[in-house]
Amino acid sequence: MTSDQRKPTVPLWRRPHWPLVAVLVAVALVRPLFSVVGLSDTLGKPVTPIVLTVAVSLVWILAAGLGRVRHPLLTLLATGLGYALASLVLSAVLSPLLTGELQGPLTRPFAIIPLFAVNAGWGAVCGLCALGLQRLRGIRD
């Protein structure tokens, strides 16, 4: 391959489909919203959070796997990290308003890294599923 035929390299941070990441992070915020308004307790724990996680995962996989997303793995990995950041900020803002004191990961800083790691893993697994779905549909990078 000559230098004229090479594909231009795109920095890794520019590869995710950022508008889709933002929408999918918003979709995932249904999980803490259910908890904040008390629906998780009303509908029953641990079933409600599990059902919500599965539903959000399916939305993520189908959106990236059926859409025209060039890098579904990176997009959903970024979505998982974005969700971790959004839930961290939401917890910091809402817990003092709702309970009168700061609660959540910011009160236990050692929990912040696992929060990001778990959600990055969640996004990566969904991204691999979306990539598999694209391959089943005959879409290649």
PyMOL commands that set and color helices and strands:
alter all, ss='L'
color gray80, all
select helices_A, chain A and resi 12-14+18-28+30-36+39-43+47-66+72-99+105-107+109-136
alter helices_A, ss='H'
color red, helices_A
deselect
rebuild
show_as cartoon
